């Protein structure tokens, strides 16, 4: 069975972990065209209830 010939340096370990952490970051937010509030992309705006310039849910009670 193969075994490593040399110990991995701290820099190589940190580079590997940095790539993994990049994938775990939160997704970017887009701006809602109706209320100009940040919202997750491809989701209904939680502030005004619009999606693709159509009212999908009513948010009057909040």
Order of alpha helices (4+ residues) and beta strands (2+ residues): alpha-beta-beta-beta-beta
